[in-house]
């Protein structure tokens, strides 16, 4: 990880470039908006065929991506191992889970995760003739798309590619999509690293909390038992649970259904389970849940103990 620190500036260029999308006029930054807590403030992400960001993109006719956009805070930390709502990149156990099978592009889980959105139809890809020809549910098909994206970047992001070449000590011809992904991961690690918070200051005895904050903290760590799942340095244990949030939109599996973790493991015990989201800056990332069906934090909490009241 340390050796990629020098790639942060060029990673920012690729993170913000719509040329990362082969044919869809969308960038990583379109959905991961800093002022919105690195999310996009809409229930389901708005992908290709749209303009602008957030609700403006949604109302412009963008294709719907049937999951809520997760924030990026802390995901580049050394022990953050599980990515996406369904954990389709999961390096936490003895067996690595990813859509690449044994052909993972990197032993770094974040770099592997960066590979996926750019080959997701509706999210960053239009289903044109080229994509249809390589829609094979195979690593080889994805590799063809990665090569096409890299060629697109070489043609349209000349300065960024030149900088990447210089910083990786490779010729432009030697560059691969893996090098681009490494740079984006380096940017995410730097831009969205966990910073000091009022809670840190309180624990370190530097600054107090309000009575209301202390009352909430006692419930969070005490009788509410929120800490059982929202634990660790990122307030997520990176595990999967079934919480009865209403399903909003057509769902990952269509017809208003999202099988969640099952889509990654094919284990029936994982049906309708989703990863515990982290809580950093979550005051900015409403709406909540895997489908964005919870409009505010109050409803999100209520879904854990009185879900029928939300129906």
Buried (B, 14 or more C-beta within 10 A) or exposed (E): BEEBEBBBBBBBBBBBBBBBBBBBBBBBBBBBBEEBBBBBBBBBBBBBBBBEBBEEBBEEEBBBBBBBBBBBBBBBBEEBBBBBBBBBBBBBEEEBBBBBEEEBBBEBBBBBBBBBBBBEBBBBBBBEEBBEEBBEEEBEBBBBBBEBBBEBBBEEBEEBBEBBBEBBEEEEEEBBBBBBBBBBBBBBBBBBEBEEEEEEEBEEEEEEBEEEEEEBBEEBEEEBEBBEBBBBEBBBBBBBBEBBBBBBBBBBEEEEEBBBBBBBBEEEEBBBBBBBBBBBBBEBBBBBBBBBBBBEBEBBBBBBEEBEEBE
